[in-house]
Structure formats: C-alpha cells, structure tokens
C-alpha cells in the first residue's frame, strides 16, 4: 500500500501533463494559424514549445526542489525517446518525407544540441575537473544558442510562402487564449505531481533519480510529442510530425536545460556519459537514415530499427 498512492499520483500527473500540453498546443496553434504561418514553422516553434512544456515544468520544479538528477535525466531521456520511440512509431504508421531545409539546418541544430550536452556535462573528461557539473555559465551559453535558433526560425517564417490550413482557424481567439491558460495550469500542477511522486517511488524501489528521469518521466513528458506526431502522421502532415520532434529536441537542450542550469547548477548524474552518447548516436542515426538510401525520407524499416534500439536501451537501464 505504501507504493500504491505515489504510483497512482504519478500516473495522474502524467495524465494531467498530457491533457495540459494538448490544450496548450491546440490553443497556441490556433492563434499562430491566424498569422498564416507554415506547418513546418508551427511544428518547429509553437507545437514544439507546447509539447516541450512538460519537460520545462518538470525541470524547473526539479531544480527548485534539488532533484537535479531528474532534471538532467529528463532532458536526455526525452530526446532519446523523441527520436527512437516517437519517430519510430510515427514512421511505422506512415513513411515520413523530410524537407531539405530540415536536413540542412534543423537536424544539424539538433545534432549540435546533443554535442553540447555531452561537452558541458563532462567537465572531468574535457577540463580535468573534480566533478561534472552543468554550470550557470553553461546554461547561459545554451540560451545564447537558443536565441540564434529562434532568430533563424523567424527568418524562415517570413520567407516561407506556405500557409497553415485547418480547423484551428475556426477556433475563436478568446477560446484559444483560454485553452492556452488551462494548458499552462495543467502543466504546472501535473509537473508537481509527477516529480514529487517519482522521487518517492525511486527511493522506495531503490532506483536512482537519474534512472527514473531517463525512463518513466522522460517517456511521460514525451507523450505530447507522441500524440502530436502520430495525429500529424495520420493526417499526412509530415512537416508537423518531423518538425515537432526536431524542434522539441532543440528546445529541450538549448531552452529548457539552459534555463534550468541557469537557475541551479546541475551535477551530471551517474551514467551521464553513456546516456549522452546514446542521445548523440540516435541523432546521428536519424541524420544518416535521411541522407543515405532514399533521400529526405524516413521509411518504415527505419522506424522499426529505432524502436528496437530503444527497447535495447531501456533494457540496459533497467538491468
């Protein structure tokens, strides 16, 4: 019985997070569509930001409560899950075409993000330091790169002639704003429930906070990305499906990890080097499958390979 209540509250936190993110994305996308922004730009910005808000909520709460292992593990685990699990499932549903600009610019930005995570979290390896810590200076550097990425997004938003079409345009402005506010409230409350009870469960089961962050919380906070990309795949909106994942991974590192480590320095948890290398490898694999074989295309067998790799990684973490 001691473990039942925290488990139920953790699941409740996940559910609230998912519905909060869904409400936020729906409202924000509706507002953005009024300005005629293209699906790719919406996927890289509004949708990516909205679906990354659970990670932001969890990380900020973790930083303020001292559960820093969860904060770091959540970001790395979410980025790994986004590529191997979510893109894997999405590509199995329908092969995904990828725009040339995504291959030339956005995916390299995502690769840079994972390289930066590996570098800033391995001070002992690169600087000969006594400990590995993602410092406030590291966080400010990540935020600086995020500002450059946003400048790039605004630039392509002005030059991209494509327009967002869909039912979101029928949603009233005030209703859209209300959905955004409800979504934000759900994310804050759900994030608190999730982190508090994940820490309780980790201690009860003898698991480290880092492992909980890499698995339960990472998958849980990635559920909005999963829902968004799967729905986009069924609607044959590959730009949103891929842009959502790429944008979320960029946001996770440069915005969320940058902001979190600026608020409170984040010691690298045990196993950080292996986990960050897995994240880096997954990003390289994504870039490779797009440029090798059928160009600008993620095929079904790629999705199956990604899912298999994710199962192997989770098995490694549990064992």
Secondary structure, DSSP 4 states (H G I P E B T S, - for coil): -HHHHHHHHHHHHHHHHHHHHHHHHHHHHHHHHTTT--HHHHIIIIIHHHHHHHHHHHHHHHHHHT-HHHHHHHHHHHHHIIIIIIIHHHHHHS-EE--HHIIIIIHHHHHHHHHHHHHHT-HHHHT--SS-EE-HHHHHHHHHHHHHHHHHHHHHHHH------SGGGGS-HHHHHHHHHHHHHHHHHHHHHHHHHHHHHHHHHT--HHHHIIIIIHHHHTHHHHHHHHHHHHTT-HHHHHHHHHHHHHIIIIIIIHHHHHHS-EEPPTTHHHHHHHHHHHHHHHHHHHHSSSTTEE-HHHHHHHHHHHHHHHHHHH-
